[in-house]
Amino acid sequence: MNSENYSLESSVKRSCETFNETLSQGVKDLEDKIRTTPLVAVSVAAIVGYLLRFFPIGLILAVLVRLCLFAIKPLIIFFGAVKLYDFIREQSSEARSSGYGEKDREPLLDSPAGPPGV
């Protein structure tokens, strides 16, 4: 297994690139549609603008901000857990590759065996 293929950073980078490509393609498609039917595009924009006048935009934005702030703590915990998993996996692969077993390690200072060298 290649750890680079499964790392969080590479998957986030690939996701961002895919999202960027999809968004760029969507903008190009929208521009083409507007260029082919400009009267329809202006009509739709005018209707949407007229309808937005009646909606409480401030309330909608406040709800969106609250939802984002509510989601920050679970996202931080989730990303921390992913990073911890990556760290533990990296440490275990290093321990396996170095050839040290569980018995080859020095005991901890607060272990029942006492400090090393006693």
Order of alpha helices (4+ residues) and beta strands (2+ residues): alpha-alpha-alpha
